[in-house]
Amino acid sequence: MFQLDFYGTLVAASLVLLLGRGLVARVGFLRAYNIPEPVAGGLVVALALLALRGLEVEVRFDTSLQTPLMLAFFATIGLNADFASLKKGGRVVGVFLLAVVGLLVVQNAMGIGLAKALGLDPLMGLLTGSITLAGGHGTGAAWGTVFSEKFGLASASELAMASATFGLVLGGLIGGPVARLLIKRVQLPGGLESEKPRIPKGFEQPNKERSITPFSFIETLALIAVSLLVGTLLNGQLHDTAFELPTFVCVLFVGVVLRNGLSALGLYQVFEREVSVLGNVSLSLFLAIALMSLKLWDLASLALPIFIILAAQTLVMALFAIFVTFRLMGSHYDAAVLAAGHCGFGLGATPTAIANMQAVTQRYGPSQIAFLVVPMVGAFFIDIINVIVIKLYLALPFFAAT
């Protein structure tokens, strides 16, 4: 077994990103279907490590940097959340929330229905529904423990981790092809070449250059550090209370307060270009570490019925994005980008959603409304709504009798 330390893991993550960029640039299929660079590079490395494991060689990474990178990414989402801009997108946020809620309900109904049809415990269906797909590894781990201790479901935590891994991989793979299919039906926003030169906002078009200075970079780095510190402390205060929230939500909330509070008091105006640079760096490295650290052999431990459920969930996600999300959001270019983002956090996580949308907008053109709506809904509202939906399903008679 080879154990890479902090520095070795950072080098490996950087190489994964360079590999992903090279693959997307040279492989027409990846480029045509808008596969994000971290996903392309990360999956190649994960597959290589799977092959090495077959030769009884295992490589492990130091993932201590993964959580700070994820929190830094969510801090930049908060620091980019201008109340004036959010007000403009208020109706769109509300409509997109309807699509999100609809998917959560459908995922759990599909999981429970297929589990019962295949002779499995309905709890397994719920665990392969919105708990692990929309909720990800964190939510899956939490509910897996509950299902084991309260309901006596054997290997619930292991099933949750494997299902969340499956969703993370597929969420990064289907968003681009779904967007490609939908974009054929809409009018593009003029194309990147015909646009007037402008500084991209937020997380749009990560490969475009942004003018920054060392001092402004340090100012933004300080804001991110404050968001992480205060958000972590806030999370500690809310722990084991009725208002408990995931750490990343607290960090995002602090970022929003900092951005808008300092602006309202006239003390400081956040420079979005620096925020976007640090946010994109954090996002890329987080995804690279997450994907290259995937234990794909865990998926092999899933029994055939579980694979059937997860495969059906993937198909439902793609169809839901095409026939519900896209149409509900207006059937235009922005709606296609939103559909790609929905695939990302509907099966995986918000960082995957952003990577999906970046792969699309880098090729076809910007979508400011998508990068305004998806981060806020995927990072903040979905966790709260998901808990409510899960608890409503657990109140059904056949769960109460379990």
GUGUBA-174688 format. One record per residue (C-alpha): x, y negated, z negated. Coordinates in Angstrom, 3 decimals. Each point is the difference from the previous one (the first is absolute). Layout:
! GUGUBA-174688
X	Y	Z
...
END
This chain:
! GUGUBA-174688
0.000	0.000	0.000
1.206	-3.499	0.902
-1.111	-2.883	-2.221
0.411	-3.482	1.508
0.398	-2.792	-2.545
-1.503	-3.514	0.187
2.515	-1.236	2.572
-0.134	3.131	2.103
-3.801	-0.191	0.095
0.123	-3.671	1.041
2.417	0.850	2.809
-2.232	2.907	1.082
-3.106	-2.224	0.014
1.773	-2.610	2.126
1.108	2.690	2.456
-3.568	1.341	0.144
-1.245	-3.442	1.063
2.711	-0.291	2.655
-0.841	3.510	1.200
-3.693	-0.882	0.168
0.706	-3.146	1.993
2.182	1.936	2.426
-2.611	2.738	0.430
-2.855	-2.429	0.658
2.159	-1.959	2.466
1.023	3.118	1.933
-2.948	2.390	-0.285
-2.867	-1.215	2.153
-2.599	2.089	-1.835
0.763	-1.631	-3.357
-0.057	-3.465	1.533
-3.162	0.613	2.022
-1.922	1.205	-3.057
1.323	-2.728	-2.343
1.652	2.327	-2.531
1.633	-2.169	-2.729
3.808	0.123	-0.081
0.259	1.094	-3.694
-2.487	2.809	0.697
1.903	1.230	3.057
3.395	-0.014	-1.732
-1.295	1.251	-3.340
-1.825	2.980	1.481
3.029	1.086	2.051
2.121	0.006	-3.161
-2.724	1.771	-2.003
-0.222	2.705	2.692
3.795	0.345	0.032
0.004	0.450	-3.778
-2.760	2.612	0.353
2.216	1.915	2.436
2.974	-0.267	-2.367
-2.108	1.365	-2.824
-0.639	3.057	2.127
3.770	0.459	-0.038
-0.055	-0.325	-3.813
1.466	-3.504	0.119
-1.951	-2.710	-1.847
0.632	-3.753	0.030
-1.527	-2.188	-2.692
-0.170	-3.774	-0.141
0.074	-2.505	-2.825
-3.489	-1.518	0.322
0.432	-2.504	-2.848
-0.026	-2.818	2.569
-3.331	1.086	1.497
-2.326	-1.463	-2.644
1.741	-3.425	-0.215
-0.108	-0.252	3.800
-3.710	0.841	0.029
-0.710	-2.558	-2.734
2.086	-2.636	1.815
-2.062	0.636	3.127
-3.258	-0.536	-1.880
1.449	-3.106	-1.663
0.604	-1.476	3.469
-3.601	0.803	0.949
-1.130	-2.046	-2.986
2.411	-2.838	0.767
-1.356	-0.121	3.556
-3.633	-0.148	-1.179
-1.021	-3.607	0.456
-3.505	-0.684	-1.382
-0.803	-2.275	2.942
0.830	2.774	2.456
-1.857	2.586	-2.060
-3.071	-2.224	0.026
0.085	-0.060	3.797
0.081	3.784	0.091
-2.664	0.449	-2.699
-2.701	1.449	2.245
2.464	2.259	1.804
1.293	1.307	-3.352
-3.589	0.776	-1.045
-0.799	1.865	3.215
3.266	1.942	-0.146
-0.797	0.981	-3.583
-3.228	1.563	1.261
2.017	2.141	2.407
2.393	0.976	-2.805
-2.823	1.015	-2.345
-1.655	1.961	2.791
3.167	1.984	0.642
0.471	0.828	-3.699
-3.533	1.391	-0.167
0.467	1.997	3.226
3.401	1.408	-1.077
-1.369	1.366	-3.255
-3.180	1.347	1.602
2.108	1.727	2.664
2.445	1.424	-2.544
-2.680	1.331	-2.336
-2.130	1.369	2.850
2.877	1.858	1.653
1.282	1.300	-3.344
-3.381	1.542	-0.797
-0.320	1.389	3.538
3.447	1.615	-0.304
-0.761	1.459	-3.433
2.278	-2.384	-1.932
-0.624	-1.932	-3.188
-1.717	-3.309	0.935
2.623	-1.744	-2.130
2.582	1.032	2.606
-2.111	-1.743	2.619
-0.078	-3.161	-2.076
3.745	0.252	-0.558
0.554	0.204	3.769
-2.329	-2.954	0.509
0.445	-3.632	-0.970
1.962	0.878	-3.157
3.157	0.935	1.903
-0.657	-1.408	3.476
-1.129	-3.547	-0.768
1.518	0.160	-3.488
3.447	1.379	0.839
2.484	1.752	-2.260
-0.608	-2.182	-3.077
-3.772	0.460	-0.065
0.412	3.664	0.923
2.364	0.635	-2.914
-2.346	-1.720	-2.462
-3.129	1.883	1.087
1.901	3.277	0.430
0.808	-0.110	-3.710
-3.647	-0.752	-0.836
-1.250	2.888	2.137
2.471	2.405	-1.621
-0.630	-1.025	-3.600
-3.716	-0.832	0.068
-1.346	2.329	2.715
2.593	2.791	-0.171
0.898	-0.185	3.693
3.238	1.953	0.455
2.895	-1.670	1.869
-2.011	-3.203	0.435
3.065	-2.256	-0.242
1.953	2.041	2.561
-2.963	-0.065	2.391
-0.349	-3.764	-0.485
3.661	-0.671	0.815
-0.056	2.210	3.083
-3.242	-1.580	1.255
1.336	-3.514	-0.558
3.172	0.924	1.904
-2.089	1.336	2.877
-2.001	-3.236	0.062
3.082	-2.227	-0.095
1.473	1.772	3.019
-3.202	0.044	2.045
-0.934	-3.574	-0.974
3.233	-1.198	1.598
-0.507	2.118	3.104
-3.617	-0.590	1.063
-0.267	-3.788	-0.472
2.008	-0.861	3.123
-1.790	2.423	2.358
-3.406	-1.161	-1.295
0.951	-3.639	0.627
1.323	0.860	3.466
-3.302	1.637	0.905
-2.018	-2.986	-1.262
2.213	-2.693	1.525
-0.793	1.365	3.458
-3.541	-1.283	-0.565
0.831	-3.553	-1.095
1.615	-3.184	1.263
3.499	-0.523	-1.353
0.955	-3.303	-1.685
2.052	-1.236	2.956
2.935	2.403	-0.544
3.193	-0.724	-1.867
1.794	-1.389	3.039
-2.618	-2.631	0.773
-0.283	-1.288	-3.550
1.491	-3.329	-0.945
3.002	0.476	-2.299
-1.069	-0.113	-3.623
1.184	1.221	-3.354
-2.034	3.141	-0.767
-1.881	-0.008	-3.283
-0.223	2.697	-2.619
0.915	3.482	1.157
-0.745	-0.536	3.688
2.651	0.913	2.554
2.802	0.939	-2.435
2.661	-0.011	2.731
-0.416	-3.702	0.793
2.653	-2.307	-1.387
-0.842	-2.269	-2.916
2.130	-2.998	-0.971
0.962	0.146	-3.686
2.597	-1.543	-2.291
1.925	1.602	-2.898
-1.596	-2.254	-2.611
-3.581	0.505	1.187
0.707	3.747	0.152
1.079	-0.071	-3.657
-3.122	-1.996	-0.935
-2.216	2.627	1.597
1.991	2.819	-1.584
-0.596	-1.660	-3.383
-3.765	-0.155	0.645
-0.038	3.701	0.865
2.006	0.830	-3.137
-2.420	-2.029	-2.165
-2.947	1.789	1.612
1.568	3.381	-0.784
0.874	-0.939	-3.581
-3.320	-1.620	-0.939
-2.028	2.577	1.938
1.726	2.860	-1.802
-0.566	-1.667	-3.376
-3.657	-0.630	0.881
-0.410	3.639	0.968
1.420	1.015	-3.381
-2.523	-2.189	-1.819
-2.907	1.460	1.990
1.102	3.618	-0.487
-2.658	2.218	-1.605
-2.619	-2.776	0.170
-3.160	-0.309	2.068
1.874	-2.435	2.269
2.961	2.277	0.776
1.267	-0.414	3.556
2.910	1.485	1.978
3.268	-1.896	-0.445
0.137	-1.123	3.618
-3.421	-1.677	-0.323
1.238	-1.985	-3.010
3.134	-1.037	1.909
-2.079	-1.054	2.998
-2.334	-1.994	-2.260
2.928	-1.868	-1.577
1.312	-0.794	3.470
-3.365	-1.488	0.993
-0.105	-2.120	-3.173
3.570	-1.219	0.510
-0.571	-0.914	3.652
-3.221	-1.895	-0.516
0.706	-1.367	-3.496
3.300	-1.607	0.952
-1.567	-1.392	3.168
-3.037	-1.443	-1.826
2.242	-1.703	-2.576
2.197	-1.418	2.749
3.101	1.613	-1.523
1.081	2.311	2.790
-1.112	1.200	3.420
0.801	3.627	0.770
1.995	0.456	3.217
-1.824	2.741	1.845
2.880	0.806	2.332
2.272	0.997	-2.904
-2.802	1.931	-1.649
-0.653	1.883	3.223
3.684	0.859	0.460
0.339	1.445	-3.507
-3.390	1.683	0.274
0.890	1.675	3.294
3.372	1.163	-1.348
-1.656	1.445	-3.126
-2.715	1.661	2.090
2.443	1.593	2.456
2.350	1.348	-2.676
-2.901	1.262	-2.136
-1.507	1.914	2.923
3.401	1.361	1.036
0.686	1.369	-3.499
-3.563	1.299	-0.403
-0.026	1.834	3.333
3.542	1.392	-0.049
-0.690	1.287	-3.552
-3.136	1.869	1.053
0.047	3.623	-1.063
-1.656	1.387	3.106
0.304	3.511	-1.419
-2.691	-0.979	-2.502
-2.421	-0.126	2.930
0.824	3.618	0.785
-1.340	0.938	-3.423
-3.473	-1.189	0.960
-2.378	2.838	0.721
-1.719	0.127	3.399
-3.370	-1.320	-1.334
1.733	-3.092	-1.431
1.746	-0.583	3.323
-3.381	0.225	1.725
-1.452	-2.630	-2.336
2.942	-2.377	0.442
0.022	0.450	3.782
-3.727	-0.783	0.048
0.612	-3.088	-2.171
2.615	-1.226	2.484
-2.411	0.416	2.889
-2.760	-1.763	-1.955
2.362	-2.901	-0.780
0.842	-0.467	3.675
-3.656	0.202	1.070
-1.094	-2.333	-2.809
2.611	-2.582	1.028
-1.082	0.205	3.655
-3.785	0.104	-0.359
-0.592	-1.836	-3.294
2.897	-2.258	-1.020
0.693	-1.275	3.516
-3.642	-0.716	0.796
-0.841	-1.398	-3.427
2.922	-2.437	0.231
-1.085	-1.343	3.391
1.458	2.318	2.689
2.808	-2.447	0.908
3.800	0.046	-0.243
0.065	-0.906	-3.707
-2.473	2.822	-0.625
2.353	2.460	1.725
2.893	-1.105	-2.225
-2.264	0.264	-3.066
-0.948	3.543	1.074
3.699	0.947	0.137
0.470	-1.456	-3.473
-3.037	1.869	-1.303
1.534	3.272	1.211
3.131	-0.878	-1.962
-1.541	-0.485	-3.428
-3.045	2.202	0.651
2.327	3.007	0.135
3.232	-1.284	-1.517
0.784	-3.307	-1.655
-0.020	-3.768	0.578
3.689	-0.084	1.056
-0.849	2.574	2.689
-2.894	-2.211	1.129
2.297	-3.006	0.373
2.564	2.063	1.922
-2.760	1.240	2.346
-1.179	-3.545	0.704
3.542	-1.290	0.490
0.649	2.687	2.613
-3.141	-1.164	1.849
0.484	-3.776	-0.265
3.695	0.235	0.876
-1.048	1.405	3.361
-3.342	-1.628	0.794
-0.064	-3.309	-1.864
-0.760	-1.545	-3.412
-3.088	0.530	-2.124
0.012	-2.407	-2.924
-3.414	1.073	-1.301
1.063	3.669	-0.191
3.088	-0.846	-2.049
-2.162	-2.158	-2.263
-2.755	2.557	-0.596
1.723	3.404	-0.148
2.638	-0.786	-2.674
-2.566	-1.502	-2.372
-2.609	2.733	0.486
2.499	2.865	0.137
2.034	-1.202	-2.972
-2.660	-1.315	-2.339
-3.616	0.889	0.721
0.396	3.587	1.170
1.340	1.339	-3.314
-2.833	-1.550	-1.984
-2.682	1.159	2.439
1.547	3.466	0.291
-0.217	0.566	-3.761
-3.705	-0.955	0.048
-0.736	2.314	2.950
1.902	2.925	-1.587
-1.844	-0.373	-3.309
-3.365	-0.145	1.791
0.814	3.280	1.758
1.120	1.604	-3.259
-3.423	-0.877	-1.444
-1.667	2.340	2.545
-1.751	3.009	-1.604
2.323	2.747	1.273
3.026	-1.830	-1.466
-1.732	-0.554	-3.322
-0.634	3.730	-0.168
3.663	0.834	0.696
END
